[in-house]
Amino acid sequence: MPVRIRPTSPHAQIYRWQIGNTLSILHRVTGAALAVGLLALSYWLVCLAGGPESYASAARLFSGPVGMLLLLGWTFAFMYHLLNGVRHLFWDAGKGFERGQRHASGWAVVFGAIALTLCVAVWVWARLS
């Protein structure tokens, strides 16, 4: 009997991209980024405990352009993950399941994470200047 090749579900030609799946993917990606950020935080803490020379090397690494970009990304990941977690707490309480509420809360999480990240970046920049 010949094997019929069937599309996987949901099929890419039928399925329409939605904000819900984008937010779910972003939540998983930010969780993974935060796990890597935990390694960076651990490195910084070990260098801090290791003395002035090791701390200076870690400070040099994190104050460079790549380090600052990573810190900005980890800040966004933290803010997004936090706000999306609060959104899920509301869902656990049985609130916000209507389509309009889900979309509005999703966009609020995205824009809130961007706004909070920019606020932290401006605050840090002002403290460094």
Backbone bond lengths (Angstrom), bond angles and torsions (degrees), N, CA, C in turn:
res aa  C-N    CA-C-N  psi(-1)  N-CA   C-N-CA  omega(-1)  CA-C   N-CA-C  phi
1 M - - - 1.447 - - 1.526 107.92 -
2 P 1.337 118.58 129.29 1.465 120.85 -179.08 1.523 111.14 -70.88
3 V 1.306 114.59 143.79 1.457 120.58 -179.97 1.529 108.77 -86.84
4 R 1.335 115.21 125.10 1.464 119.80 176.57 1.512 109.64 -83.83
5 I 1.301 116.03 132.27 1.466 119.80 175.93 1.518 107.70 -84.41
6 R 1.299 114.53 116.27 1.459 120.00 -177.93 1.522 109.56 -108.88
7 P 1.314 116.64 147.32 1.468 118.63 177.16 1.520 110.25 -70.92
8 T 1.310 115.16 150.44 1.452 118.71 174.52 1.517 109.16 -75.61
9 S 1.284 116.84 159.81 1.452 120.69 -178.30 1.523 109.30 -105.02
10 P 1.287 122.66 135.82 1.454 126.94 -9.76 1.523 110.76 -76.01
11 H 1.291 115.20 140.81 1.460 120.89 -175.58 1.526 110.47 -72.35
12 A 1.325 115.99 137.38 1.464 121.41 -174.67 1.527 112.58 -64.18
13 Q 1.332 117.71 -27.19 1.460 119.43 -179.59 1.522 112.52 -82.66
14 I 1.320 116.76 -16.34 1.457 120.72 -178.32 1.523 111.35 -103.46
15 Y 1.305 115.25 -39.04 1.466 121.07 -172.48 1.521 111.43 -70.79
16 R 1.310 116.76 132.47 1.453 122.29 179.35 1.525 109.15 -100.01
17 W 1.330 116.18 132.07 1.469 121.45 -179.62 1.521 109.32 -65.08
18 Q 1.328 117.46 136.32 1.449 121.73 -176.53 1.520 109.86 -131.72
19 I 1.309 115.89 164.87 1.462 119.79 -179.75 1.531 110.61 -67.50
20 G 1.304 118.14 -33.10 1.462 120.94 -177.74 1.519 113.46 -60.46
21 N 1.331 116.38 -46.24 1.459 117.67 -179.80 1.520 111.40 -72.46
22 T 1.314 117.47 -30.67 1.461 120.66 176.68 1.529 110.34 -64.68
23 L 1.323 116.62 -43.95 1.461 120.55 179.25 1.524 111.38 -66.95
24 S 1.311 117.02 -36.19 1.457 120.35 177.85 1.526 110.99 -65.40
25 I 1.328 116.69 -44.72 1.465 121.07 177.91 1.523 109.86 -63.28
26 L 1.334 116.88 -44.09 1.462 120.66 -179.87 1.527 111.12 -63.50
27 H 1.329 117.23 -35.63 1.466 120.61 177.93 1.529 110.72 -63.65
28 R 1.316 116.45 -40.76 1.464 120.57 178.96 1.530 110.96 -69.39
29 V 1.335 116.45 -40.73 1.468 120.43 179.86 1.526 110.58 -65.81
30 T 1.330 117.27 -42.47 1.465 119.14 179.08 1.524 111.21 -67.75
31 G 1.323 117.41 -32.51 1.467 119.56 175.20 1.520 111.21 -63.57
32 A 1.326 116.71 -42.42 1.467 120.25 177.39 1.522 110.86 -66.29
33 A 1.327 116.95 -39.58 1.469 120.71 178.21 1.525 110.63 -63.74
34 L 1.320 117.06 -37.77 1.462 120.15 177.93 1.528 111.65 -67.57
35 A 1.318 117.39 -31.65 1.468 120.33 175.96 1.527 110.20 -65.65
36 V 1.331 116.86 -41.48 1.468 120.44 175.93 1.528 109.74 -67.17
37 G 1.319 116.61 -38.18 1.458 120.86 177.34 1.515 112.18 -62.42
38 L 1.328 116.89 -32.25 1.460 120.45 176.47 1.529 110.60 -64.37
39 L 1.320 116.89 -36.34 1.461 120.34 175.31 1.525 110.84 -64.92
40 A 1.337 116.46 -41.15 1.466 120.08 177.98 1.526 110.74 -65.41
41 L 1.320 117.21 -40.33 1.462 120.67 177.05 1.522 110.65 -63.44
42 S 1.317 116.36 -40.72 1.467 119.98 177.87 1.521 111.21 -63.28
43 Y 1.339 116.44 -41.22 1.466 120.78 176.58 1.522 110.26 -59.87
44 W 1.328 116.89 -44.38 1.460 120.96 -178.92 1.534 110.49 -64.40
45 L 1.328 117.16 -41.93 1.466 120.53 179.57 1.529 111.82 -66.14
46 V 1.332 117.26 -39.44 1.462 120.38 177.62 1.524 109.85 -64.57
47 C 1.334 116.68 -41.32 1.465 120.16 177.28 1.524 111.45 -65.78
48 L 1.310 116.86 -36.30 1.457 121.20 177.41 1.523 110.54 -63.05
49 A 1.314 116.36 -41.32 1.463 120.40 179.65 1.524 112.02 -76.66
50 G 1.331 116.76 -18.30 1.455 120.72 -175.93 1.509 115.61 -80.51
51 G 1.310 117.32 -9.35 1.453 119.61 178.58 1.521 112.74 116.89
52 P 1.336 116.09 175.19 1.460 120.73 -174.66 1.527 114.27 -62.49
53 E 1.338 117.55 -36.25 1.466 119.50 -177.38 1.531 111.20 -68.57
54 S 1.327 116.32 -46.80 1.466 118.91 -179.67 1.527 111.07 -68.49
55 Y 1.340 116.86 -35.43 1.462 119.09 177.10 1.522 110.75 -65.23
56 A 1.329 117.04 -38.85 1.466 120.38 178.93 1.525 111.16 -62.45
57 S 1.327 117.28 -37.64 1.469 118.99 178.57 1.528 111.18 -67.99
58 A 1.331 117.44 -40.00 1.463 120.38 177.66 1.530 110.60 -67.24
59 A 1.327 116.48 -40.89 1.466 119.80 179.16 1.523 110.40 -63.91
60 R 1.324 116.56 -38.40 1.467 120.63 178.06 1.531 110.46 -64.38
61 L 1.335 115.79 -40.92 1.459 120.21 179.65 1.526 111.67 -64.23
62 F 1.318 117.00 -47.08 1.464 120.44 -176.26 1.522 113.67 -79.17
63 S 1.330 118.81 -17.35 1.460 119.88 179.78 1.523 112.25 -92.14
64 G 1.321 117.96 -3.86 1.462 121.44 176.13 1.520 110.75 -76.52
65 P 1.329 116.64 173.64 1.472 119.74 -178.12 1.532 113.49 -60.68
66 V 1.321 117.28 -42.09 1.467 119.82 179.69 1.530 110.04 -67.86
67 G 1.322 116.41 -42.48 1.463 119.90 178.73 1.516 112.13 -62.35
68 M 1.332 116.63 -42.09 1.473 119.64 179.05 1.528 111.23 -65.56
69 L 1.326 116.35 -38.16 1.464 119.95 177.89 1.526 110.59 -65.50
70 L 1.323 116.75 -41.27 1.461 120.08 176.40 1.526 111.57 -63.46
71 L 1.326 116.80 -42.84 1.467 119.87 178.93 1.528 111.28 -63.29
72 L 1.328 116.41 -38.56 1.467 120.56 176.81 1.531 110.15 -64.39
73 G 1.325 116.48 -42.92 1.467 120.04 177.93 1.514 112.40 -63.87
74 W 1.332 116.22 -41.34 1.466 119.16 178.18 1.519 111.46 -67.67
75 T 1.314 117.03 -32.44 1.468 119.78 176.29 1.522 110.04 -65.18
76 F 1.345 116.53 -45.23 1.465 119.34 177.08 1.527 110.64 -61.43
77 A 1.337 116.36 -44.08 1.465 120.18 -179.40 1.528 110.69 -59.39
78 F 1.334 116.51 -42.45 1.458 120.30 179.36 1.526 111.05 -64.66
79 M 1.323 116.59 -47.33 1.468 119.87 -177.91 1.523 111.38 -64.12
80 Y 1.327 116.56 -42.99 1.465 119.58 179.50 1.524 110.54 -64.47
81 H 1.331 116.48 -46.69 1.451 120.43 -178.53 1.532 110.91 -62.30
82 L 1.324 116.47 -40.02 1.462 121.25 178.08 1.531 111.32 -63.11
83 L 1.335 116.37 -51.66 1.464 119.76 -177.59 1.522 111.94 -65.69
84 N 1.318 116.83 -37.94 1.462 119.17 178.46 1.530 110.37 -69.55
85 G 1.322 117.49 -30.79 1.458 120.53 174.25 1.520 111.91 -65.46
86 V 1.324 116.91 -39.56 1.473 120.85 175.71 1.523 109.75 -63.94
87 R 1.320 116.21 -40.12 1.467 121.00 177.15 1.529 110.12 -59.32
88 H 1.312 116.81 -42.73 1.463 120.79 178.72 1.528 111.55 -68.25
89 L 1.323 117.83 -31.97 1.466 119.54 175.38 1.527 111.20 -63.06
90 F 1.337 116.77 -38.95 1.464 119.81 175.78 1.525 110.24 -63.63
91 W 1.328 116.65 -40.28 1.463 119.56 177.24 1.521 111.00 -63.48
92 D 1.332 116.87 -38.19 1.466 120.07 177.87 1.521 111.13 -63.20
93 A 1.323 116.62 -28.58 1.462 120.90 177.49 1.528 111.74 -84.07
94 G 1.337 117.28 -0.74 1.461 121.23 177.61 1.509 114.23 86.30
95 K 1.309 117.79 19.05 1.468 121.13 -178.30 1.523 110.44 -114.88
96 G 1.341 116.46 145.66 1.452 121.54 172.68 1.515 116.11 86.16
97 F 1.342 117.78 25.80 1.461 120.17 -177.92 1.522 114.18 -89.78
98 E 1.326 117.39 -12.26 1.460 119.01 178.93 1.522 109.64 -65.73
99 R 1.320 115.99 152.65 1.471 120.61 -174.89 1.523 111.59 -57.76
100 G 1.286 117.71 -46.97 1.469 121.36 -179.91 1.521 112.27 -63.74
101 Q 1.321 115.95 -40.23 1.466 120.23 178.49 1.529 111.28 -66.45
102 R 1.336 116.50 -39.95 1.467 119.69 178.33 1.526 110.93 -63.08
103 H 1.313 116.93 -44.41 1.467 120.40 179.96 1.521 111.19 -66.57
104 A 1.320 116.47 -44.16 1.470 120.19 -179.54 1.526 111.23 -63.90
105 S 1.328 116.83 -43.80 1.463 118.76 179.53 1.523 111.19 -68.16
106 G 1.316 117.40 -33.28 1.463 120.40 176.73 1.513 112.12 -63.75
107 W 1.321 115.96 -47.78 1.474 119.23 177.98 1.524 110.83 -66.17
108 A 1.334 117.21 -35.53 1.471 120.09 177.53 1.525 110.68 -62.78
109 V 1.321 117.27 -38.51 1.465 121.13 177.91 1.525 110.26 -64.21
110 V 1.327 116.92 -45.68 1.470 120.43 -178.58 1.522 110.62 -63.61
111 F 1.327 116.89 -52.24 1.470 119.96 -178.11 1.526 111.51 -68.12
112 G 1.333 116.96 -35.09 1.461 120.01 176.50 1.516 111.95 -64.54
113 A 1.327 117.11 -40.67 1.465 120.68 178.38 1.525 110.83 -65.36
114 I 1.323 116.73 -40.73 1.468 120.12 177.46 1.523 110.16 -64.21
115 A 1.346 116.84 -45.60 1.462 120.87 -178.77 1.527 111.45 -63.85
116 L 1.319 117.27 -44.06 1.468 120.14 179.47 1.528 111.49 -66.26
117 T 1.319 116.88 -37.75 1.466 120.48 176.97 1.517 110.40 -62.99
118 L 1.321 117.09 -44.09 1.466 120.03 178.08 1.518 111.54 -65.23
119 C 1.327 117.32 -37.27 1.477 120.33 177.34 1.523 110.94 -63.17
120 V 1.325 117.13 -44.19 1.464 120.51 178.45 1.519 110.21 -64.34
121 A 1.349 116.89 -42.22 1.467 120.64 -179.75 1.526 111.27 -62.74
122 V 1.319 117.20 -42.41 1.466 120.88 178.85 1.524 109.88 -66.54
123 W 1.324 117.25 -41.40 1.466 121.07 179.11 1.529 110.37 -62.50
124 V 1.303 117.82 -44.78 1.468 121.56 179.74 1.523 109.59 -65.71
125 W 1.333 116.79 -43.90 1.466 120.92 179.80 1.536 110.97 -59.92
126 A 1.340 116.48 -41.26 1.466 120.55 179.12 1.527 111.10 -66.51
127 R 1.330 117.43 -35.90 1.453 120.49 179.45 1.532 111.89 -71.84
128 L 1.341 116.78 -30.76 1.460 120.86 -179.68 1.526 112.58 -80.30
129 S 1.309 115.92 -25.20 1.472 119.40 -176.54 1.507 112.72 -80.97
